[in-house]
Amino acid sequence: MGDENGDAQCIVDGKRYPVEAGMYLHELRRPLYNQIKNEHRTATPQSFICNHHLLDYRINRIDQMIHSDDLHNQRINRRLTKALQDDNYEVTDVNKVLSDQQTFGERVADGVARFGGSWTFILIFVAILATWMVLNVTHLFGVKFDPYPFILLNLFLSCIAAIQAPIIMMSQNRSADRDRMDAENDFHVNLKSEHELRILHAKLDHLNQSQMPHTLEISRLQLEMMGEIRGEIEKLRMEHIKLNQSKEDSEHAR
Ligand SMILES: [Zn+2]
């Protein structure tokens, strides 16, 4: 507590110091004040602390902030590393699996479906139909195996249609298999990216919500200390000027 002779008692060691050599606790920032109050139950806002012990507390507080940020960072990094290494699923090589389990029949079905769905097929087919009809109507070269209304051609077309449908379905089943495997792969990759994204969010939040304020508080502490140093220098300068003045005065008097 300060008293009339300009002295105050340091809350830490109980010694008396001039008021300029320290600070009252109500002049300190909340976190620092709380820390002192934690260790010295009797501390009140009117308590006094000398500069020497205040410096200890400030450095302590900075260490604490750095340490807690460090711990938090390590924790997040551990989680991130674990998530990155955690590929406990297998990415299916869709093309390889499909070509491995493909039978001869399926390969043929694929080829037929591909050819059946092309313009080449349509043009060839139209040409065959036209030739068939023209031959049987005009009796060219004496050919006359399927006269109008082309009953054999009809049967022939029905057979082709009947076979083509299951072949196309076979081919479609295979592309459905491919889609299913692709979707499964995508699902795993998405799941993993989402998890990683979450952790990155946590990292960013930590940076924003505790590391930044801590950095700002640290620079504030530094500014406070610098301000005190400036005050000290100012005081020394004034004393120096005073000293010179009195020296000059005494020389004049002689
Ligand atoms: Zn002290």
Boltz pocket constraint, residues with backbone or C-beta under 6 A from the ligand:
constraints:
  - pocket:
      binder: B
      contacts: [[A, 10], [A, 11], [A, 12], [A, 13], [A, 14], [A, 49], [A, 50], [A, 51], [A, 52], [A, 53]]
      max_distance: 6.0
